[in-house]
Amino acid sequence: MQILLGRDEVDPDEPDNDSRSRVQLGADTRVVRILFEREEVNSDKPDKYGRTPLSYAAWGGHEGVVKMLLGRADY
């Protein structure tokens, strides 16, 4: 994952078919930490249902990810 996200041509903020970002899908703190290394990642970007990465992490009980998202500068 780290090698893939380190490539310039890979857009880590590109949404999936439900307009969810990789941050929203990243339940693992290691994955979110890798994503946060990229400045263009929007950690507050809602999907087509209006749910943000923070809401997904809280709903899924991913305390470590919630803490990381709350500490992110764009909140």
mmCIF file of the N, C-alpha and C atoms, coordinates in Angstrom:
data_MODEL
# 
_entry.id   MODEL 
# 
loop_
_atom_site.group_PDB 
_atom_site.id 
_atom_site.type_symbol 
_atom_site.label_atom_id 
_atom_site.label_alt_id 
_atom_site.label_comp_id 
_atom_site.label_asym_id 
_atom_site.label_entity_id 
_atom_site.label_seq_id 
_atom_site.pdbx_PDB_ins_code 
_atom_site.Cartn_x 
_atom_site.Cartn_y 
_atom_site.Cartn_z 
_atom_site.occupancy 
_atom_site.B_iso_or_equiv 
_atom_site.pdbx_formal_charge 
_atom_site.auth_seq_id 
_atom_site.auth_comp_id 
_atom_site.auth_asym_id 
_atom_site.auth_atom_id 
_atom_site.pdbx_PDB_model_num 
ATOM 1   N N  . MET A 1 1  ? 0.824   -1.188 0.000   1.00 0.00 ? 1  MET A N  1 
ATOM 2   C CA . MET A 1 1  ? 0.000   0.000  0.000   1.00 0.00 ? 1  MET A CA 1 
ATOM 3   C C  . MET A 1 1  ? 0.868   1.251  0.000   1.00 0.00 ? 1  MET A C  1 
ATOM 4   N N  . GLN A 1 2  ? 1.897   1.262  0.830   1.00 0.00 ? 2  GLN A N  1 
ATOM 5   C CA . GLN A 1 2  ? 2.751   2.432  0.929   1.00 0.00 ? 2  GLN A CA 1 
ATOM 6   C C  . GLN A 1 2  ? 3.451   2.723  -0.389  1.00 0.00 ? 2  GLN A C  1 
ATOM 7   N N  . ILE A 1 3  ? 3.915   1.699  -1.067  1.00 0.00 ? 3  ILE A N  1 
ATOM 8   C CA . ILE A 1 3  ? 4.582   1.886  -2.354  1.00 0.00 ? 3  ILE A CA 1 
ATOM 9   C C  . ILE A 1 3  ? 3.594   2.446  -3.377  1.00 0.00 ? 3  ILE A C  1 
ATOM 10  N N  . LEU A 1 4  ? 2.400   1.906  -3.406  1.00 0.00 ? 4  LEU A N  1 
ATOM 11  C CA . LEU A 1 4  ? 1.376   2.363  -4.347  1.00 0.00 ? 4  LEU A CA 1 
ATOM 12  C C  . LEU A 1 4  ? 1.013   3.819  -4.097  1.00 0.00 ? 4  LEU A C  1 
ATOM 13  N N  . LEU A 1 5  ? 0.768   4.186  -2.850  1.00 0.00 ? 5  LEU A N  1 
ATOM 14  C CA . LEU A 1 5  ? 0.379   5.558  -2.533  1.00 0.00 ? 5  LEU A CA 1 
ATOM 15  C C  . LEU A 1 5  ? 1.526   6.547  -2.673  1.00 0.00 ? 5  LEU A C  1 
ATOM 16  N N  . GLY A 1 6  ? 2.750   6.049  -2.718  1.00 0.00 ? 6  GLY A N  1 
ATOM 17  C CA . GLY A 1 6  ? 3.897   6.921  -2.898  1.00 0.00 ? 6  GLY A CA 1 
ATOM 18  C C  . GLY A 1 6  ? 4.111   7.364  -4.335  1.00 0.00 ? 6  GLY A C  1 
ATOM 19  N N  . ARG A 1 7  ? 3.397   6.764  -5.250  1.00 0.00 ? 7  ARG A N  1 
ATOM 20  C CA . ARG A 1 7  ? 3.537   7.107  -6.666  1.00 0.00 ? 7  ARG A CA 1 
ATOM 21  C C  . ARG A 1 7  ? 2.715   8.358  -6.984  1.00 0.00 ? 7  ARG A C  1 
ATOM 22  N N  . ASP A 1 8  ? 3.319   9.288  -7.724  1.00 0.00 ? 8  ASP A N  1 
ATOM 23  C CA . ASP A 1 8  ? 2.656   10.542 -8.054  1.00 0.00 ? 8  ASP A CA 1 
ATOM 24  C C  . ASP A 1 8  ? 1.392   10.359 -8.883  1.00 0.00 ? 8  ASP A C  1 
ATOM 25  N N  . GLU A 1 9  ? 1.347   9.339  -9.750  1.00 0.00 ? 9  GLU A N  1 
ATOM 26  C CA . GLU A 1 9  ? 0.190   9.160  -10.623 1.00 0.00 ? 9  GLU A CA 1 
ATOM 27  C C  . GLU A 1 9  ? -1.002  8.522  -9.902  1.00 0.00 ? 9  GLU A C  1 
ATOM 28  N N  . VAL A 1 10 ? -0.815  8.087  -8.655  1.00 0.00 ? 10 VAL A N  1 
ATOM 29  C CA . VAL A 1 10 ? -1.914  7.513  -7.877  1.00 0.00 ? 10 VAL A CA 1 
ATOM 30  C C  . VAL A 1 10 ? -2.581  8.633  -7.091  1.00 0.00 ? 10 VAL A C  1 
ATOM 31  N N  . ASP A 1 11 ? -3.872  8.805  -7.310  1.00 0.00 ? 11 ASP A N  1 
ATOM 32  C CA . ASP A 1 11 ? -4.639  9.837  -6.609  1.00 0.00 ? 11 ASP A CA 1 
ATOM 33  C C  . ASP A 1 11 ? -5.258  9.214  -5.361  1.00 0.00 ? 11 ASP A C  1 
ATOM 34  N N  . PRO A 1 12 ? -4.698  9.484  -4.174  1.00 0.00 ? 12 PRO A N  1 
ATOM 35  C CA . PRO A 1 12 ? -5.212  8.871  -2.966  1.00 0.00 ? 12 PRO A CA 1 
ATOM 36  C C  . PRO A 1 12 ? -6.569  9.399  -2.545  1.00 0.00 ? 12 PRO A C  1 
ATOM 37  N N  . ASP A 1 13 ? -7.009  10.469 -3.150  1.00 0.00 ? 13 ASP A N  1 
ATOM 38  C CA . ASP A 1 13 ? -8.292  11.074 -2.801  1.00 0.00 ? 13 ASP A CA 1 
ATOM 39  C C  . ASP A 1 13 ? -9.385  10.725 -3.817  1.00 0.00 ? 13 ASP A C  1 
ATOM 40  N N  . GLU A 1 14 ? -9.062  9.888  -4.800  1.00 0.00 ? 14 GLU A N  1 
ATOM 41  C CA . GLU A 1 14 ? -10.036 9.496  -5.825  1.00 0.00 ? 14 GLU A CA 1 
ATOM 42  C C  . GLU A 1 14 ? -11.130 8.628  -5.193  1.00 0.00 ? 14 GLU A C  1 
ATOM 43  N N  . PRO A 1 15 ? -12.386 8.983  -5.401  1.00 0.00 ? 15 PRO A N  1 
ATOM 44  C CA . PRO A 1 15 ? -13.476 8.219  -4.776  1.00 0.00 ? 15 PRO A CA 1 
ATOM 45  C C  . PRO A 1 15 ? -13.769 6.902  -5.486  1.00 0.00 ? 15 PRO A C  1 
ATOM 46  N N  . ASP A 1 16 ? -14.424 5.984  -4.745  1.00 0.00 ? 16 ASP A N  1 
ATOM 47  C CA . ASP A 1 16 ? -14.873 4.734  -5.350  1.00 0.00 ? 16 ASP A CA 1 
ATOM 48  C C  . ASP A 1 16 ? -16.249 4.957  -5.986  1.00 0.00 ? 16 ASP A C  1 
ATOM 49  N N  . ASN A 1 17 ? -16.952 3.903  -6.355  1.00 0.00 ? 17 ASN A N  1 
ATOM 50  C CA . ASN A 1 17 ? -18.252 4.038  -7.023  1.00 0.00 ? 17 ASN A CA 1 
ATOM 51  C C  . ASN A 1 17 ? -19.317 4.696  -6.155  1.00 0.00 ? 17 ASN A C  1 
ATOM 52  N N  . ASP A 1 18 ? -19.174 4.648  -4.841  1.00 0.00 ? 18 ASP A N  1 
ATOM 53  C CA . ASP A 1 18 ? -20.118 5.295  -3.925  1.00 0.00 ? 18 ASP A CA 1 
ATOM 54  C C  . ASP A 1 18 ? -19.583 6.630  -3.439  1.00 0.00 ? 18 ASP A C  1 
ATOM 55  N N  . SER A 1 19 ? -18.590 7.145  -4.107  1.00 0.00 ? 19 SER A N  1 
ATOM 56  C CA . SER A 1 19 ? -17.902 8.412  -3.824  1.00 0.00 ? 19 SER A CA 1 
ATOM 57  C C  . SER A 1 19 ? -17.239 8.427  -2.455  1.00 0.00 ? 19 SER A C  1 
ATOM 58  N N  . ARG A 1 20 ? -16.854 7.246  -1.953  1.00 0.00 ? 20 ARG A N  1 
ATOM 59  C CA . ARG A 1 20 ? -16.116 7.170  -0.695  1.00 0.00 ? 20 ARG A CA 1 
ATOM 60  C C  . ARG A 1 20 ? -14.628 7.275  -0.977  1.00 0.00 ? 20 ARG A C  1 
ATOM 61  N N  . SER A 1 21 ? -13.950 8.036  -0.153  1.00 0.00 ? 21 SER A N  1 
ATOM 62  C CA . SER A 1 21 ? -12.503 8.191  -0.316  1.00 0.00 ? 21 SER A CA 1 
ATOM 63  C C  . SER A 1 21 ? -11.775 7.052  0.367   1.00 0.00 ? 21 SER A C  1 
ATOM 64  N N  . ARG A 1 22 ? -10.493 6.960  0.089   1.00 0.00 ? 22 ARG A N  1 
ATOM 65  C CA . ARG A 1 22 ? -9.688  5.923  0.716   1.00 0.00 ? 22 ARG A CA 1 
ATOM 66  C C  . ARG A 1 22 ? -9.588  6.144  2.220   1.00 0.00 ? 22 ARG A C  1 
ATOM 67  N N  . VAL A 1 23 ? -9.654  7.400  2.660   1.00 0.00 ? 23 VAL A N  1 
ATOM 68  C CA . VAL A 1 23 ? -9.628  7.676  4.097   1.00 0.00 ? 23 VAL A CA 1 
ATOM 69  C C  . VAL A 1 23 ? -10.894 7.104  4.744   1.00 0.00 ? 23 VAL A C  1 
ATOM 70  N N  . GLN A 1 24 ? -12.031 7.240  4.064   1.00 0.00 ? 24 GLN A N  1 
ATOM 71  C CA . GLN A 1 24 ? -13.269 6.689  4.617   1.00 0.00 ? 24 GLN A CA 1 
ATOM 72  C C  . GLN A 1 24 ? -13.210 5.175  4.722   1.00 0.00 ? 24 GLN A C  1 
ATOM 73  N N  . LEU A 1 25 ? -12.514 4.559  3.803   1.00 0.00 ? 25 LEU A N  1 
ATOM 74  C CA . LEU A 1 25 ? -12.426 3.103  3.786   1.00 0.00 ? 25 LEU A CA 1 
ATOM 75  C C  . LEU A 1 25 ? -11.289 2.581  4.652   1.00 0.00 ? 25 LEU A C  1 
ATOM 76  N N  . GLY A 1 26 ? -10.433 3.466  5.118   1.00 0.00 ? 26 GLY A N  1 
ATOM 77  C CA . GLY A 1 26 ? -9.264  3.058  5.898   1.00 0.00 ? 26 GLY A CA 1 
ATOM 78  C C  . GLY A 1 26 ? -9.573  2.879  7.375   1.00 0.00 ? 26 GLY A C  1 
ATOM 79  N N  . ALA A 1 27 ? -9.982  1.701  7.757   1.00 0.00 ? 27 ALA A N  1 
ATOM 80  C CA . ALA A 1 27 ? -10.294 1.415  9.150   1.00 0.00 ? 27 ALA A CA 1 
ATOM 81  C C  . ALA A 1 27 ? -9.031  1.173  9.972   1.00 0.00 ? 27 ALA A C  1 
ATOM 82  N N  . ASP A 1 28 ? -7.929  0.988  9.333   1.00 0.00 ? 28 ASP A N  1 
ATOM 83  C CA . ASP A 1 28 ? -6.673  0.674  9.991   1.00 0.00 ? 28 ASP A CA 1 
ATOM 84  C C  . ASP A 1 28 ? -5.849  1.951  10.142  1.00 0.00 ? 28 ASP A C  1 
ATOM 85  N N  . THR A 1 29 ? -5.347  2.218  11.343  1.00 0.00 ? 29 THR A N  1 
ATOM 86  C CA . THR A 1 29 ? -4.559  3.434  11.567  1.00 0.00 ? 29 THR A CA 1 
ATOM 87  C C  . THR A 1 29 ? -3.315  3.480  10.696  1.00 0.00 ? 29 THR A C  1 
ATOM 88  N N  . ARG A 1 30 ? -2.732  2.310  10.361  1.00 0.00 ? 30 ARG A N  1 
ATOM 89  C CA . ARG A 1 30 ? -1.541  2.305  9.494   1.00 0.00 ? 30 ARG A CA 1 
ATOM 90  C C  . ARG A 1 30 ? -1.884  2.824  8.107   1.00 0.00 ? 30 ARG A C  1 
ATOM 91  N N  . VAL A 1 31 ? -3.037  2.429  7.584   1.00 0.00 ? 31 VAL A N  1 
ATOM 92  C CA . VAL A 1 31 ? -3.465  2.885  6.259   1.00 0.00 ? 31 VAL A CA 1 
ATOM 93  C C  . VAL A 1 31 ? -3.738  4.382  6.289   1.00 0.00 ? 31 VAL A C  1 
ATOM 94  N N  . VAL A 1 32 ? -4.444  4.851  7.298   1.00 0.00 ? 32 VAL A N  1 
ATOM 95  C CA . VAL A 1 32 ? -4.764  6.281  7.396   1.00 0.00 ? 32 VAL A CA 1 
ATOM 96  C C  . VAL A 1 32 ? -3.484  7.097  7.555   1.00 0.00 ? 32 VAL A C  1 
ATOM 97  N N  . ARG A 1 33 ? -2.548  6.604  8.336   1.00 0.00 ? 33 ARG A N  1 
ATOM 98  C CA . ARG A 1 33 ? -1.272  7.310  8.514   1.00 0.00 ? 33 ARG A CA 1 
ATOM 99  C C  . ARG A 1 33 ? -0.552  7.453  7.177   1.00 0.00 ? 33 ARG A C  1 
ATOM 100 N N  . ILE A 1 34 ? -0.549  6.407  6.361   1.00 0.00 ? 34 ILE A N  1 
ATOM 101 C CA . ILE A 1 34 ? 0.073   6.469  5.033   1.00 0.00 ? 34 ILE A CA 1 
ATOM 102 C C  . ILE A 1 34 ? -0.655  7.489  4.165   1.00 0.00 ? 34 ILE A C  1 
ATOM 103 N N  . LEU A 1 35 ? -1.976  7.476  4.216   1.00 0.00 ? 35 LEU A N  1 
ATOM 104 C CA . LEU A 1 35 ? -2.749  8.435  3.421   1.00 0.00 ? 35 LEU A CA 1 
ATOM 105 C C  . LEU A 1 35 ? -2.474  9.869  3.853   1.00 0.00 ? 35 LEU A C  1 
ATOM 106 N N  . PHE A 1 36 ? -2.306  10.089 5.150   1.00 0.00 ? 36 PHE A N  1 
ATOM 107 C CA . PHE A 1 36 ? -2.066  11.436 5.654   1.00 0.00 ? 36 PHE A CA 1 
ATOM 108 C C  . PHE A 1 36 ? -0.694  11.977 5.271   1.00 0.00 ? 36 PHE A C  1 
ATOM 109 N N  . GLU A 1 37 ? 0.193   11.118 4.797   1.00 0.00 ? 37 GLU A N  1 
ATOM 110 C CA . GLU A 1 37 ? 1.491   11.592 4.316   1.00 0.00 ? 37 GLU A CA 1 
ATOM 111 C C  . GLU A 1 37 ? 1.348   12.380 3.024   1.00 0.00 ? 37 GLU A C  1 
ATOM 112 N N  . ARG A 1 38 ? 0.214   12.218 2.365   1.00 0.00 ? 38 ARG A N  1 
ATOM 113 C CA . ARG A 1 38 ? -0.053  12.933 1.118   1.00 0.00 ? 38 ARG A CA 1 
ATOM 114 C C  . ARG A 1 38 ? -0.884  14.180 1.438   1.00 0.00 ? 38 ARG A C  1 
ATOM 115 N N  . GLU A 1 39 ? -0.368  15.350 1.109   1.00 0.00 ? 39 GLU A N  1 
ATOM 116 C CA . GLU A 1 39 ? -1.041  16.607 1.427   1.00 0.00 ? 39 GLU A CA 1 
ATOM 117 C C  . GLU A 1 39 ? -2.389  16.768 0.742   1.00 0.00 ? 39 GLU A C  1 
ATOM 118 N N  . GLU A 1 40 ? -2.556  16.176 -0.441  1.00 0.00 ? 40 GLU A N  1 
ATOM 119 C CA . GLU A 1 40 ? -3.789  16.391 -1.188  1.00 0.00 ? 40 GLU A CA 1 
ATOM 120 C C  . GLU A 1 40 ? -4.968  15.567 -0.670  1.00 0.00 ? 40 GLU A C  1 
ATOM 121 N N  . VAL A 1 41 ? -4.735  14.710 0.306   1.00 0.00 ? 41 VAL A N  1 
ATOM 122 C CA . VAL A 1 41 ? -5.818  13.895 0.861   1.00 0.00 ? 41 VAL A CA 1 
ATOM 123 C C  . VAL A 1 41 ? -6.719  14.768 1.716   1.00 0.00 ? 41 VAL A C  1 
ATOM 124 N N  . ASN A 1 42 ? -7.993  14.788 1.386   1.00 0.00 ? 42 ASN A N  1 
ATOM 125 C CA . ASN A 1 42 ? -8.987  15.561 2.135   1.00 0.00 ? 42 ASN A CA 1 
ATOM 126 C C  . ASN A 1 42 ? -9.644  14.635 3.147   1.00 0.00 ? 42 ASN A C  1 
ATOM 127 N N  . SER A 1 43 ? -9.291  14.785 4.405   1.00 0.00 ? 43 SER A N  1 
ATOM 128 C CA . SER A 1 43 ? -9.802  13.890 5.443   1.00 0.00 ? 43 SER A CA 1 
ATOM 129 C C  . SER A 1 43 ? -11.203 14.244 5.907   1.00 0.00 ? 43 SER A C  1 
ATOM 130 N N  . ASP A 1 44 ? -11.800 15.249 5.298   1.00 0.00 ? 44 ASP A N  1 
ATOM 131 C CA . ASP A 1 44 ? -13.158 15.647 5.667   1.00 0.00 ? 44 ASP A CA 1 
ATOM 132 C C  . ASP A 1 44 ? -14.107 15.554 4.475   1.00 0.00 ? 44 ASP A C  1 
ATOM 133 N N  . LYS A 1 45 ? -13.693 14.900 3.418   1.00 0.00 ? 45 LYS A N  1 
ATOM 134 C CA . LYS A 1 45 ? -14.479 14.829 2.189   1.00 0.00 ? 45 LYS A CA 1 
ATOM 135 C C  . LYS A 1 45 ? -15.656 13.857 2.349   1.00 0.00 ? 45 LYS A C  1 
ATOM 136 N N  . PRO A 1 46 ? -16.885 14.352 2.212   1.00 0.00 ? 46 PRO A N  1 
ATOM 137 C CA . PRO A 1 46 ? -18.045 13.461 2.351   1.00 0.00 ? 46 PRO A CA 1 
ATOM 138 C C  . PRO A 1 46 ? -18.269 12.623 1.094   1.00 0.00 ? 46 PRO A C  1 
ATOM 139 N N  . ASP A 1 47 ? -18.919 11.467 1.279   1.00 0.00 ? 47 ASP A N  1 
ATOM 140 C CA . ASP A 1 47 ? -19.295 10.653 0.132   1.00 0.00 ? 47 ASP A CA 1 
ATOM 141 C C  . ASP A 1 47 ? -20.647 11.130 -0.399  1.00 0.00 ? 47 ASP A C  1 
ATOM 142 N N  . LYS A 1 48 ? -21.218 10.413 -1.349  1.00 0.00 ? 48 LYS A N  1 
ATOM 143 C CA . LYS A 1 48 ? -22.469 10.872 -1.959  1.00 0.00 ? 48 LYS A CA 1 
ATOM 144 C C  . LYS A 1 48 ? -23.644 10.822 -0.983  1.00 0.00 ? 48 LYS A C  1 
ATOM 145 N N  . TYR A 1 49 ? -23.461 10.191 0.169   1.00 0.00 ? 49 TYR A N  1 
ATOM 146 C CA . TYR A 1 49 ? -24.500 10.132 1.193   1.00 0.00 ? 49 TYR A CA 1 
ATOM 147 C C  . TYR A 1 49 ? -24.273 11.168 2.288   1.00 0.00 ? 49 TYR A C  1 
ATOM 148 N N  . GLY A 1 50 ? -23.200 11.948 2.166   1.00 0.00 ? 50 GLY A N  1 
ATOM 149 C CA . GLY A 1 50 ? -22.888 12.987 3.137   1.00 0.00 ? 50 GLY A CA 1 
ATOM 150 C C  . GLY A 1 50 ? -22.088 12.499 4.335   1.00 0.00 ? 50 GLY A C  1 
ATOM 151 N N  . ARG A 1 51 ? -21.676 11.248 4.324   1.00 0.00 ? 51 ARG A N  1 
ATOM 152 C CA . ARG A 1 51 ? -20.898 10.702 5.435   1.00 0.00 ? 51 ARG A CA 1 
ATOM 153 C C  . ARG A 1 51 ? -19.418 10.996 5.234   1.00 0.00 ? 51 ARG A C  1 
ATOM 154 N N  . THR A 1 52 ? -18.784 11.429 6.292   1.00 0.00 ? 52 THR A N  1 
ATOM 155 C CA . THR A 1 52 ? -17.369 11.780 6.251   1.00 0.00 ? 52 THR A CA 1 
ATOM 156 C C  . THR A 1 52 ? -16.516 10.626 6.780   1.00 0.00 ? 52 THR A C  1 
ATOM 157 N N  . PRO A 1 53 ? -15.206 10.693 6.558   1.00 0.00 ? 53 PRO A N  1 
ATOM 158 C CA . PRO A 1 53 ? -14.334 9.669  7.133   1.00 0.00 ? 53 PRO A CA 1 
ATOM 159 C C  . PRO A 1 53 ? -14.502 9.547  8.652   1.00 0.00 ? 53 PRO A C  1 
ATOM 160 N N  . LEU A 1 54 ? -14.690 10.680 9.329   1.00 0.00 ? 54 LEU A N  1 
ATOM 161 C CA . LEU A 1 54 ? -14.873 10.646 10.779  1.00 0.00 ? 54 LEU A CA 1 
ATOM 162 C C  . LEU A 1 54 ? -16.132 9.865  11.147  1.00 0.00 ? 54 LEU A C  1 
ATOM 163 N N  . SER A 1 55 ? -17.216 10.075 10.416  1.00 0.00 ? 55 SER A N  1 
ATOM 164 C CA . SER A 1 55 ? -18.446 9.354  10.742  1.00 0.00 ? 55 SER A CA 1 
ATOM 165 C C  . SER A 1 55 ? -18.287 7.854  10.496  1.00 0.00 ? 55 SER A C  1 
ATOM 166 N N  . TYR A 1 56 ? -17.585 7.476  9.438   1.00 0.00 ? 56 TYR A N  1 
ATOM 167 C CA . TYR A 1 56 ? -17.338 6.055  9.177   1.00 0.00 ? 56 TYR A CA 1 
ATOM 168 C C  . TYR A 1 56 ? -16.480 5.437  10.284  1.00 0.00 ? 56 TYR A C  1 
ATOM 169 N N  . ALA A 1 57 ? -15.432 6.140  10.688  1.00 0.00 ? 57 ALA A N  1 
ATOM 170 C CA . ALA A 1 57 ? -14.542 5.612  11.720  1.00 0.00 ? 57 ALA A CA 1 
ATOM 171 C C  . ALA A 1 57 ? -15.269 5.485  13.057  1.00 0.00 ? 57 ALA A C  1 
ATOM 172 N N  . ALA A 1 58 ? -16.067 6.491  13.414  1.00 0.00 ? 58 ALA A N  1 
ATOM 173 C CA . ALA A 1 58 ? -16.811 6.440  14.673  1.00 0.00 ? 58 ALA A CA 1 
ATOM 174 C C  . ALA A 1 58 ? -17.854 5.335  14.634  1.00 0.00 ? 58 ALA A C  1 
ATOM 175 N N  . TRP A 1 59 ? -18.572 5.226  13.545  1.00 0.00 ? 59 TRP A N  1 
ATOM 176 C CA . TRP A 1 59 ? -19.605 4.199  13.397  1.00 0.00 ? 59 TRP A CA 1 
ATOM 177 C C  . TRP A 1 59 ? -19.000 2.796  13.488  1.00 0.00 ? 59 TRP A C  1 
ATOM 178 N N  . GLY A 1 60 ? -17.807 2.629  12.929  1.00 0.00 ? 60 GLY A N  1 
ATOM 179 C CA . GLY A 1 60 ? -17.149 1.332  12.936  1.00 0.00 ? 60 GLY A CA 1 
ATOM 180 C C  . GLY A 1 60 ? -16.375 1.035  14.210  1.00 0.00 ? 60 GLY A C  1 
ATOM 181 N N  . GLY A 1 61 ? -16.330 1.991  15.137  1.00 0.00 ? 61 GLY A N  1 
ATOM 182 C CA . GLY A 1 61 ? -15.624 1.778  16.394  1.00 0.00 ? 61 GLY A CA 1 
ATOM 183 C C  . GLY A 1 61 ? -14.113 1.796  16.274  1.00 0.00 ? 61 GLY A C  1 
ATOM 184 N N  . HIS A 1 62 ? -13.588 2.514  15.290  1.00 0.00 ? 62 HIS A N  1 
ATOM 185 C CA . HIS A 1 62 ? -12.147 2.580  15.055  1.00 0.00 ? 62 HIS A CA 1 
ATOM 186 C C  . HIS A 1 62 ? -11.564 3.785  15.796  1.00 0.00 ? 62 HIS A C  1 
ATOM 187 N N  . GLU A 1 63 ? -11.374 3.606  17.083  1.00 0.00 ? 63 GLU A N  1 
ATOM 188 C CA . GLU A 1 63 ? -10.963 4.693  17.969  1.00 0.00 ? 63 GLU A CA 1 
ATOM 189 C C  . GLU A 1 63 ? -9.660  5.360  17.525  1.00 0.00 ? 63 GLU A C  1 
ATOM 190 N N  . GLY A 1 64 ? -8.684  4.570  17.119  1.00 0.00 ? 64 GLY A N  1 
ATOM 191 C CA . GLY A 1 64 ? -7.410  5.129  16.685  1.00 0.00 ? 64 GLY A CA 1 
ATOM 192 C C  . GLY A 1 64 ? -7.560  6.029  15.475  1.00 0.00 ? 64 GLY A C  1 
ATOM 193 N N  . VAL A 1 65 ? -8.386  5.622  14.527  1.00 0.00 ? 65 VAL A N  1 
ATOM 194 C CA . VAL A 1 65 ? -8.624  6.436  13.332  1.00 0.00 ? 65 VAL A CA 1 
ATOM 195 C C  . VAL A 1 65 ? -9.386  7.704  13.696  1.00 0.00 ? 65 VAL A C  1 
ATOM 196 N N  . VAL A 1 66 ? -10.369 7.588  14.593  1.00 0.00 ? 66 VAL A N  1 
ATOM 197 C CA . VAL A 1 66 ? -11.118 8.772  15.050  1.00 0.00 ? 66 VAL A CA 1 
ATOM 198 C C  . VAL A 1 66 ? -10.156 9.794  15.639  1.00 0.00 ? 66 VAL A C  1 
ATOM 199 N N  . LYS A 1 67 ? -9.256  9.341  16.498  1.00 0.00 ? 67 LYS A N  1 
ATOM 200 C CA . LYS A 1 67 ? -8.284  10.252 17.114  1.00 0.00 ? 67 LYS A CA 1 
ATOM 201 C C  . LYS A 1 67 ? -7.399  10.911 16.065  1.00 0.00 ? 67 LYS A C  1 
ATOM 202 N N  . MET A 1 68 ? -6.976  10.130 15.076  1.00 0.00 ? 68 MET A N  1 
ATOM 203 C CA . MET A 1 68 ? -6.138  10.694 14.014  1.00 0.00 ? 68 MET A CA 1 
ATOM 204 C C  . MET A 1 68 ? -6.905  11.747 13.217  1.00 0.00 ? 68 MET A C  1 
ATOM 205 N N  . LEU A 1 69 ? -8.156  11.451 12.881  1.00 0.00 ? 69 LEU A N  1 
ATOM 206 C CA . LEU A 1 69 ? -8.956  12.391 12.098  1.00 0.00 ? 69 LEU A CA 1 
ATOM 207 C C  . LEU A 1 69 ? -9.240  13.663 12.886  1.00 0.00 ? 69 LEU A C  1 
ATOM 208 N N  . LEU A 1 70 ? -9.505  13.541 14.163  1.00 0.00 ? 70 LEU A N  1 
ATOM 209 C CA . LEU A 1 70 ? -9.760  14.730 14.985  1.00 0.00 ? 70 LEU A CA 1 
ATOM 210 C C  . LEU A 1 70 ? -8.515  15.589 15.136  1.00 0.00 ? 70 LEU A C  1 
ATOM 211 N N  . GLY A 1 71 ? -7.344  14.965 15.019  1.00 0.00 ? 71 GLY A N  1 
ATOM 212 C CA . GLY A 1 71 ? -6.097  15.711 15.109  1.00 0.00 ? 71 GLY A CA 1 
ATOM 213 C C  . GLY A 1 71 ? -5.641  16.309 13.795  1.00 0.00 ? 71 GLY A C  1 
ATOM 214 N N  . ARG A 1 72 ? -6.317  15.969 12.720  1.00 0.00 ? 72 ARG A N  1 
ATOM 215 C CA . ARG A 1 72 ? -5.943  16.465 11.387  1.00 0.00 ? 72 ARG A CA 1 
ATOM 216 C C  . ARG A 1 72 ? -6.294  17.939 11.265  1.00 0.00 ? 72 ARG A C  1 
ATOM 217 N N  . ALA A 1 73 ? -5.440  18.724 10.644  1.00 0.00 ? 73 ALA A N  1 
ATOM 218 C CA . ALA A 1 73 ? -5.575  20.178 10.569  1.00 0.00 ? 73 ALA A CA 1 
ATOM 219 C C  . ALA A 1 73 ? -6.828  20.660 9.856   1.00 0.00 ? 73 ALA A C  1 
ATOM 220 N N  . ASP A 1 74 ? -7.390  19.865 8.910   1.00 0.00 ? 74 ASP A N  1 
ATOM 221 C CA . ASP A 1 74 ? -8.523  20.392 8.151   1.00 0.00 ? 74 ASP A CA 1 
ATOM 222 C C  . ASP A 1 74 ? -9.867  20.141 8.829   1.00 0.00 ? 74 ASP A C  1 
ATOM 223 N N  . TYR A 1 75 ? -9.876  19.770 10.095  1.00 0.00 ? 75 TYR A N  1 
ATOM 224 C CA . TYR A 1 75 ? -11.129 19.675 10.856  1.00 0.00 ? 75 TYR A CA 1 
ATOM 225 C C  . TYR A 1 75 ? -11.325 20.911 11.656  1.00 0.00 ? 75 TYR A C  1 
# 
